[in-house]
Amino acid sequence: MRKIILFMHVSLDGFVAGPKGETDWMHHDTEAQAYVQRLHGRTDAALFGRVTYKEMASYWPTVLSNPASSQDDRNHAEWQKTAQKVVVSKTLKHADWENTRIINGNLADEIDKLKGETGKDIWLMGSPTLAQSLIALDLIDEYLLNISPVILGRGKSLFANLNHQINLELVESHAYKSGAVNLVYHAKSAAPHDMRMPHA
């Protein structure tokens, strides 16, 4: 069974964006980038919400033809090019990025089918609204969180509207020179699959 791996930058108080969508507080340097790129070897699929998908599709296909692109960006662009890309959306009608498919049925059923397919693990990138839905359904198998050394106080919370406890097991931690900390947790609990597809 494939696993859903959530990678997310969060503040110390659990926000993924400021009150106006700000992300300039995130600590994402070359050390953190090199650490996260280890996921290329264990995943072969990317899972997005509609907004994040559109942002990614407008940028990553241009990286390999841009001589100014960093090697880290080139590595990720190569992975994105061959990876299966899955967009969760009820409003997106077509996707032009190669190897992309749209799922718009019952969220829990669709994700369970995706996890049951042959392949490596699935990388949920950004997409905080989709992440919130999958967290509430206990469909996240691994939480890979980069904790930036900042307290925002308000903004978009990764764990908003969660109404049950999720038990986690810490399996790895790493402190960066920047002061950010990477934490890797495995989920230990499961809840009934009864949430509708997010309207995105």
Secondary structure as the mmCIF struct_conf table of DSSP 4:
data_model
#
loop_
_struct_conf.conf_type_id
_struct_conf.id
_struct_conf.beg_label_comp_id
_struct_conf.beg_label_asym_id
_struct_conf.beg_label_seq_id
_struct_conf.end_label_comp_id
_struct_conf.end_label_asym_id
_struct_conf.end_label_seq_id
STRN STRN1 ILE A 4 SER A 11
TURN_TY1_P TURN_TY1_P1 LEU A 12 ASP A 13
BEND BEND1 GLY A 14 GLY A 14
STRN STRN2 PHE A 15 ALA A 17
TURN_TY1_P TURN_TY1_P2 PRO A 19 LYS A 20
TURN_TY1_P TURN_TY1_P3 ASP A 24 TRP A 25
HELX_RH_AL_P HELX_RH_AL_P1 THR A 30 VAL A 36
HELX_RH_3T_P HELX_RH_3T_P1 GLN A 37 GLY A 41
TURN_TY1_P TURN_TY1_P4 ARG A 42 ARG A 42
STRN STRN3 THR A 43 GLY A 49
HELX_RH_AL_P HELX_RH_AL_P2 ARG A 50 VAL A 63
TURN_TY1_P TURN_TY1_P5 LEU A 64 SER A 65
TURN_TY1_P TURN_TY1_P6 PRO A 67 ALA A 68
HELX_RH_AL_P HELX_RH_AL_P3 GLN A 71 THR A 82
BEND BEND2 ALA A 83 ALA A 83
STRN STRN4 GLN A 84 VAL A 88
BEND BEND3 LYS A 90 THR A 91
BEND BEND4 TRP A 97 TRP A 97
TURN_TY1_P TURN_TY1_P7 GLU A 98 ASN A 99
STRN STRN5 THR A 100 ILE A 103
BEND BEND5 GLY A 105 GLY A 105
HELX_RH_AL_P HELX_RH_AL_P4 LEU A 107 GLY A 116
BEND BEND6 GLU A 117 LYS A 120
STRN STRN6 ASP A 121 MET A 125
BEND BEND7 GLY A 126 GLY A 126
HELX_RH_AL_P HELX_RH_AL_P5 PRO A 128 ALA A 136
TURN_TY1_P TURN_TY1_P8 LEU A 137 ASP A 138
STRN STRN7 GLU A 142 SER A 148
BEND BEND8 PRO A 149 PRO A 149
BEND BEND9 GLY A 153 GLY A 155
STRN STRN8 LYS A 156 SER A 157
TURN_TY1_P TURN_TY1_P9 LEU A 158 ASN A 161
BEND BEND10 HIS A 164 HIS A 164
STRN STRN9 LEU A 168 ALA A 175
TURN_TY1_P TURN_TY1_P10 LYS A 177 SER A 178
BEND BEND11 GLY A 179 GLY A 179
STRN STRN10 VAL A 181 ALA A 187
HELX_LH_PP_P HELX_LH_PP_P1 MET A 195 PRO A 198
#
